[in-house]
Amino acid sequence: MVPIEELKTTTTKAIRGIGYNEKDAKVILDVLMYAQLRGNNQGIIKVTTNGLAMAPDAEPMVVTHETKLSAAIDGKKTQGMLVLAEATRVAHEKAKEHGFGIVGTCNTSTSTGALGYYCKSVADQGMISICFAQSPEFVAPAGSSKAIFGTNPIGVGIPSSEGAMVLDMATSAYSWFGVLEAKTAGRELPDGAAQDKNGVLTKDPNEVLDGGAIRTFDGGYKSSNLALVIELLAGPLVGAAIEGKLAAKNWGNLIMVIDPKMLGQADFEKNAAFVMNRVRNAPKQPGVDAINLPGERGDAIAKANEAKGEIDVETNLWNNLKKAAEAFSG
């Protein structure tokens, strides 16, 4: 059990030790802690597994195309969380002025972290947000022995009069950093989550890392098709790499922000809360204690951790993080 403030301090030092300035480290820390507090494996594991490595040829991100409703951002190899945070800000500003904003990003080669972080920041301010992320070939399409897709997550934030609902899910059965986390902890992967280089199911993270692949979340065509849609919208549409993505170091994101008033729905938030409560309070099957909406489980975990003031961190991960923090001398 690690005090949350100590975890933040140690993580900040580790991020600064990589070379990030104070301002950028604050953004990255916020994204990582959002995930870590919720039990999401998009958290501090990224610090210790080279997930935040700075590209030696990184330059300031630039807007390459813009209209009153849209923008395209070339990340110029800037860290992915910093680029998506800026894309979210731009899309939100356009939606506040015009009712809708859409921003695509390309040319990043590091993780953008939990998409729920960005979607929640928008939904908490009364706007709808939809976000997609494409990444290197880690996931095999249904029926294939070869990885083609990224983990291709989708994030959605929906405001309501009773608080935002935030969906954050990968189209893969497991996250890439979850595989790295399992390797670090010396534990197996869940049944059906991954396959070896021959396409045979495996629970060994080392076999996945040795030419294997993660599977889509149901191992079938529905999840595979959804992954394909995200691959197209966060790949070719935004100018990201379409093959050899790991070597190209050019990954993509797409974020859309919508003001519900654009469609004349002044009562949207009240009606959204009604629908959410209708689902939450639906008759339960035998043995079911609660019907949770997207994000509620993570919110409850985060609230409990914050109330305790400390959080359980896997021992090897904590030791590796402390070692990484030693690189910062500021």
Residue, then its C-alpha position, 0 to 999 in steps of 0.5 A: m500500500v502506497p500513500i497516493e501523494e507519495l505515488k504522485t511525487t514518485t511518478t512525477k520525478a520518474i516522468r521528469g527524469i525521462g526529460y519532460n518539463e514541469k508543465d508537461a509532466k503535470v498533464i502526463l501525471d493527471v492522465l496516468m493517475y486517472a487510470q491508476l486510481r480506477g484500477n485501470n492498467q493504463g496507469i504508471i506501468k507506462v512509466t516503467t515500460n518505456g511507454l513515455a520515451m521521448a523521441p529524439d527528433a520530437e518537435p512542437m506539434v503543429v496544426t496542418h489543416e483547420t476549419k471553424l469545425s475541425a483541425a488536424i494536428d501533426g504531433k511531430k513525435t510529441q508525447g501522445m498524451l500531450v497531443l491528445a490533451e491539446a486536440t481535446r481542448v481545440a475540439h471543445e473550444k470549437a464545440k463551445e463556439h459552433g456546437f461541434g468540433i472534430v480534431g484528428t491527430c497523427n505522428t505520435s508514437t507513445s500512448t495517449g493513455a486512458l481515453g476516459y480521461y479526455c472524455k470525462s473532462v469534456a462531459d463534466q462541462g456539459m458536452i458529449s465527447i467521442c474519442f478513438a485511438q489507433s496504435p501498432e499491430f498488437v491485435a489479431p482480426a477474428g480468424s487471423s494468426k497475425a496482429i493487424f489492429g491496435t488495441n483500438p479503444i473507444g472513449v465516450g463521455i455523456p453529460s447528465s443532470e446527475g453527472a457524466m457517464v464515461l465509457d472507456m473500452a478497448t476493442s481488444a480482450y486485453s490492453w498491451f500495457g496489461v500484457l506488459e504488466a502481467k509479465t512484470a508481475g509474473r502472472e498469467l493472462p485471462d483465458g481467451a485473451a491472447q494467442d501465440k505466434n501460431g494463433v493458438l490460445t495462450k495465457d503466457p504474456n511472454e508468448v504474446l510478446d514473442g510474435g503472438a497477438i491479443r485477441t479482440f474482446d469476444g474473439g469473433y467478428k463483432s468485436s473485430n469489425l468494431a476494431l476495424v472501424i476504429e482503425l479506419l477512423a483513427g488511421p487513414l482519416v487522420g493521416a496516421a500509418i496504415e501498416g508497419k505502425l510500430a516502425a513508422k511511429n505514426w499513430g492516430n487519434l480522433i476526437m469529436v465534441i458535440d453540444p447537445k443544444m446543437l440538436g435543440q435538446a435543452d432537456f438532454e441532460k435530464n433525459a439522459a439521467f432518466v435513461m441511465n437510471r432506467v438501466r441502473n434500476a432495471p430488474k436484476q437477474p438472480g445473483v446480481d447485486a447491481i447493474n453498473l453503468p460504464g465508468e461506475r466501477g472505476d469511479a467507486i474504486a477511485k473514490a475508495n482509494e482517495a478516501k483511504g489516501e493510499i493505493d495498492v501497487e504491485t511490488n515489482l512495479w513500485n520498485n521499478l518506479k522508485k528506481a526510475a524516479e532516481a534519474f531525476s535530480g531537480 
